Amino acid sequence: MTIQARDIPVVAEDGHAYALLARIPEHARASLLWLPALGVAAKHYLPFAEALAARGIAVFLHEWRGNGSSALRADREHDWGYRELLLQDLPASEAAVAQSTTDATRLIGGHSLGGQLACCRLGLSPEIARGLWLVASGSPYWRSFPAPNRLWLPLAYRFLPWLAQMRGSLPGRLIGFGGNEARGVIRDWARTGLSGRYAGKGIDSDLEAAMSRLRLPVRALALAEDWLGPESSLHFLLSKLPLSTADVEILDAAQLRTKADHFAWMKRPEAIAAALATRLS
């Protein structure tokens, strides 16, 4: 099978420029817009994209503002939040996908925060996809985590926005969590972590109500040793999609042939790709 590798230049409505990394097989049976985890550049999902492309699925790797090919970097002068990610960047990527694979079944999905924001984006624009794929994703709501993590998470959700505000951006590379993240992204993320509800400064739509109206198939994979996205947090996220049908599978290290944690699968994505692609109707 011939697989075309493309770097598609994208410019959002507000001028933000980045590249959409694509792996497009001949006669693709579906196209997937994939949203990365917090602080993870799109290029790190290329093995995953290639594994899916080998199974007939065109994959387009979105780039979060401030990471990888993005022309912006978060600092005191440059800030953004969920509003820019959901209402500026994702519509631009969706338009690029639509131009590249006109006949394929459209899917959207993501890893960790990417899966959460895929849910939010679908709520805002249900027509963009016919299915949702989630890998190692779940709500950050502190009550949805098992002990002992639920005991210290509320402190983290208060400290990290404060740290980002004090420094101009979150020094994720320094503290070992995420990338160097915009203050607004950390603020919106932490709000969900504390309240359990999705919202973003400057977003007028009720994201919770929008997600509750979605009707589409969901394929969700949780990883057995993933403390950052435990099964309980996945189910809390899925509870926001009560009209959608969710197919959930828990994968362990033996199935993955690597650690069943939040990130190891990205380097050995074959089992994840197979689990997703074989259930594609």
C-alpha positions as CSV (number, residue, x, y, z in Angstrom):
1,M,0.0,0.0,0.0
2,T,1.3,3.4,-1.0
3,I,1.1,5.9,1.9
4,Q,1.6,9.6,1.1
5,A,3.4,11.7,3.7
6,R,2.4,15.3,3.8
7,D,3.0,18.4,5.9
8,I,0.0,20.6,5.2
9,P,0.4,24.3,6.0
10,V,-2.5,25.6,8.0
11,V,-3.3,29.2,9.1
12,A,-6.1,29.8,11.7
13,E,-8.5,32.7,11.4
14,D,-6.4,34.8,13.8
15,G,-3.2,34.2,11.8
16,H,-1.7,31.4,13.9
17,A,0.3,29.2,11.5
18,Y,1.4,25.6,11.9
19,A,1.7,22.3,10.0
20,L,-0.8,19.5,9.9
21,L,1.2,16.2,9.7
22,A,-0.6,13.7,7.5
23,R,-0.2,10.1,6.5
24,I,-2.7,9.3,3.7
25,P,-3.0,5.8,2.2
26,E,-4.5,5.1,-1.2
27,H,-8.2,4.6,-1.1
28,A,-8.5,5.5,2.6
29,R,-11.6,4.1,4.2
30,A,-11.6,6.7,7.0
31,S,-9.8,9.9,8.0
32,L,-8.9,10.7,11.5
33,L,-8.0,14.1,12.9
34,W,-5.9,13.3,16.0
35,L,-5.4,15.7,18.9
36,P,-2.2,15.4,21.0
37,A,-1.8,15.3,24.8
38,L,-0.9,18.5,26.6
39,G,2.6,19.6,25.7
40,V,3.2,16.9,23.2
41,A,4.2,17.9,19.6
42,A,2.4,16.3,16.7
43,K,5.5,14.6,15.4
44,H,5.6,12.2,18.3
45,Y,2.5,10.5,17.0
46,L,3.9,9.7,13.6
47,P,4.5,6.0,14.4
48,F,0.8,5.9,15.4
49,A,-0.3,7.6,12.2
50,E,1.8,5.2,10.1
51,A,0.4,2.2,11.9
52,L,-3.2,3.4,11.2
53,A,-2.4,4.4,7.6
54,A,-1.1,0.9,7.0
55,R,-4.6,-0.2,7.9
56,G,-6.3,2.1,5.4
57,I,-7.0,5.1,7.7
58,A,-5.7,8.5,6.7
59,V,-4.4,10.3,9.8
60,F,-3.9,14.0,10.3
61,L,-2.0,15.1,13.4
62,H,-3.1,18.4,14.7
63,E,-0.5,20.7,16.3
64,W,-1.5,22.5,19.5
65,R,-0.8,26.2,19.6
66,G,2.7,26.7,21.2
67,N,4.1,23.2,20.4
68,G,6.1,21.7,17.5
69,S,5.5,23.5,14.2
70,S,3.3,26.2,15.8
71,A,4.6,29.7,15.1
72,L,3.7,30.7,18.6
73,R,5.3,30.1,22.0
74,A,3.6,30.8,25.3
75,D,5.2,33.7,27.3
76,R,4.1,36.9,29.1
77,E,3.2,38.5,25.7
78,H,1.5,35.5,24.2
79,D,-1.4,33.8,26.0
80,W,-4.4,31.7,24.9
81,G,-6.9,29.2,26.3
82,Y,-9.5,26.7,25.2
83,R,-11.3,29.4,23.2
84,E,-8.4,29.7,20.7
85,L,-7.8,25.9,20.6
86,L,-11.5,25.1,20.0
87,L,-12.7,28.0,17.9
88,Q,-9.6,29.1,16.0
89,D,-7.2,26.2,15.4
90,L,-9.4,23.1,15.2
91,P,-11.8,24.5,12.6
92,A,-8.7,25.3,10.4
93,S,-7.4,21.7,10.7
94,E,-10.9,20.4,10.0
95,A,-11.0,22.4,6.8
96,A,-7.6,21.0,5.7
97,V,-8.7,17.5,6.4
98,A,-11.9,17.9,4.4
99,Q,-9.9,19.2,1.4
100,S,-7.5,16.3,1.6
101,T,-9.9,13.3,2.0
102,T,-13.3,14.2,0.5
103,D,-14.9,10.8,0.5
104,A,-13.6,9.1,3.6
105,T,-15.6,8.6,6.8
106,R,-14.5,11.4,9.1
107,L,-13.3,10.6,12.7
108,I,-11.9,12.7,15.4
109,G,-10.0,11.6,18.4
110,G,-7.2,12.3,20.8
111,H,-4.8,11.3,23.6
112,S,-5.3,12.7,27.1
113,L,-6.2,16.4,26.9
114,G,-6.6,15.8,23.1
115,G,-9.5,13.4,23.7
116,Q,-11.2,15.8,26.1
117,L,-11.0,18.6,23.6
118,A,-12.2,16.3,20.8
119,C,-15.4,15.8,22.9
120,C,-15.8,19.5,23.4
121,R,-15.2,20.3,19.7
122,L,-17.8,17.7,18.7
123,G,-20.3,19.3,21.1
124,L,-19.7,22.6,19.3
125,S,-19.8,21.1,15.8
126,P,-21.3,17.6,15.7
127,E,-21.1,17.5,11.9
128,I,-17.3,17.3,11.8
129,A,-17.1,13.6,12.5
130,R,-19.1,10.4,12.5
131,G,-17.1,8.8,15.3
132,L,-14.9,9.5,18.3
133,W,-11.7,7.7,19.3
134,L,-10.1,8.1,22.7
135,V,-6.7,6.7,23.9
136,A,-5.5,7.2,27.5
137,S,-8.0,10.0,28.0
138,G,-10.3,11.0,30.8
139,S,-11.5,14.0,32.7
140,P,-9.0,15.6,35.1
141,Y,-11.8,16.0,37.7
142,W,-10.2,15.2,41.0
143,R,-13.1,13.2,42.3
144,S,-12.9,10.8,39.4
145,F,-9.5,9.6,40.4
146,P,-8.8,6.8,42.9
147,A,-6.9,7.4,46.1
148,P,-4.3,8.5,46.9
149,N,-4.1,10.8,43.8
150,R,-7.5,12.4,44.5
151,L,-6.2,13.7,47.8
152,W,-3.5,16.0,46.3
153,L,-5.0,16.9,42.9
154,P,-7.0,19.9,44.1
155,L,-3.8,21.4,45.4
156,A,-2.1,20.9,42.0
157,Y,-5.1,22.5,40.2
158,R,-4.7,25.6,42.4
159,F,-0.9,25.8,42.3
160,L,-0.2,25.3,38.6
161,P,-2.4,28.2,37.4
162,W,-0.7,30.4,40.0
163,L,2.7,29.3,38.9
164,A,1.8,30.0,35.2
165,Q,0.5,33.4,36.1
166,M,3.6,34.3,38.1
167,R,6.1,33.2,35.4
168,G,4.1,34.2,32.3
169,S,3.6,30.5,31.2
170,L,3.7,27.1,32.9
171,P,7.3,25.9,32.9
172,G,6.2,22.4,32.1
173,R,9.6,21.2,30.9
174,L,11.1,22.3,34.2
175,I,8.5,20.7,36.5
176,G,8.0,17.6,34.4
177,F,4.4,18.1,33.5
178,G,3.2,19.2,30.0
179,G,5.2,21.6,27.9
180,N,5.7,25.3,28.4
181,E,2.0,26.0,28.5
182,A,-0.1,29.2,28.1
183,R,-1.6,30.6,31.2
184,G,-5.1,30.4,29.7
185,V,-4.8,26.7,28.8
186,I,-3.7,25.9,32.4
187,R,-6.5,28.0,33.8
188,D,-9.2,26.3,31.8
189,W,-7.8,22.9,32.4
190,A,-7.5,23.4,36.1
191,R,-11.1,24.7,36.3
192,T,-12.3,21.4,34.9
193,G,-10.0,19.6,37.4
194,L,-11.7,21.3,40.3
195,S,-15.3,21.5,39.1
196,G,-15.6,18.5,36.8
197,R,-17.2,20.8,34.2
198,Y,-15.8,21.9,30.8
199,A,-15.8,25.6,30.0
200,G,-13.3,28.2,28.6
201,K,-12.9,31.9,29.1
202,G,-14.5,33.6,26.1
203,I,-16.5,30.5,25.0
204,D,-20.2,31.5,25.1
205,S,-21.6,28.0,24.3
206,D,-22.4,25.7,27.2
207,L,-19.9,22.9,26.5
208,E,-21.5,20.5,28.9
209,A,-25.0,20.8,27.4
210,A,-23.5,20.5,23.9
211,M,-21.7,17.3,24.7
212,S,-24.8,15.8,26.3
213,R,-26.6,16.1,23.0
214,L,-24.1,14.1,21.0
215,R,-25.1,10.9,19.3
216,L,-22.2,9.0,17.8
217,P,-20.1,5.8,18.4
218,V,-17.2,6.1,20.7
219,R,-14.2,3.8,20.8
220,A,-12.2,4.3,24.0
221,L,-9.0,2.6,25.1
222,A,-7.7,2.9,28.7
223,L,-4.3,1.6,29.8
224,A,-4.0,-0.6,32.8
225,E,-1.2,1.2,34.6
226,D,-2.1,4.8,33.6
227,W,-2.4,6.9,36.7
228,L,-2.7,10.1,34.6
229,G,-5.8,8.7,32.9
230,P,-7.3,5.9,35.0
231,E,-10.4,4.0,33.9
232,S,-12.5,5.9,36.4
233,S,-11.6,9.3,34.8
234,L,-12.4,7.9,31.4
235,H,-15.9,6.8,32.5
236,F,-16.5,10.3,34.1
237,L,-15.6,11.8,30.7
238,L,-17.9,9.4,28.9
239,S,-20.7,10.2,31.3
240,K,-20.9,13.6,29.6
241,L,-21.9,11.8,26.4
242,P,-25.0,10.0,27.7
243,L,-26.6,9.6,24.2
244,S,-23.5,8.2,22.6
245,T,-22.6,4.5,22.5
246,A,-19.2,3.8,24.0
247,D,-17.1,0.7,23.4
248,V,-14.4,0.7,26.2
249,E,-11.4,-1.7,26.3
250,I,-8.6,-1.8,28.9
251,L,-5.2,-2.9,27.5
252,D,-2.4,-4.2,29.7
253,A,1.4,-4.5,29.1
254,A,1.2,-8.0,27.6
255,Q,-1.2,-6.8,24.9
256,L,0.7,-3.6,24.3
257,R,4.2,-5.2,24.4
258,T,5.3,-2.2,26.4
259,K,4.4,-0.4,29.6
260,A,0.7,0.2,29.9
261,D,1.2,3.8,31.0
262,H,0.2,7.2,29.6
263,F,3.0,7.6,27.0
264,A,4.9,4.3,26.3
265,W,2.3,3.2,23.7
266,M,3.3,6.1,21.4
267,K,6.6,4.4,20.6
268,R,5.0,1.0,20.1
269,P,1.5,1.9,18.8
270,E,0.7,-1.3,16.9
271,A,-1.7,-2.8,19.5
272,I,-3.4,0.5,19.9
273,A,-3.8,1.0,16.1
274,A,-5.1,-2.6,15.7
275,A,-7.6,-2.2,18.5
276,L,-9.0,1.0,16.9
277,A,-8.9,0.0,13.3
278,T,-10.4,-3.5,13.7
279,R,-13.6,-2.0,15.2
280,L,-14.1,0.5,12.4
281,S,-17.4,-0.2,10.7
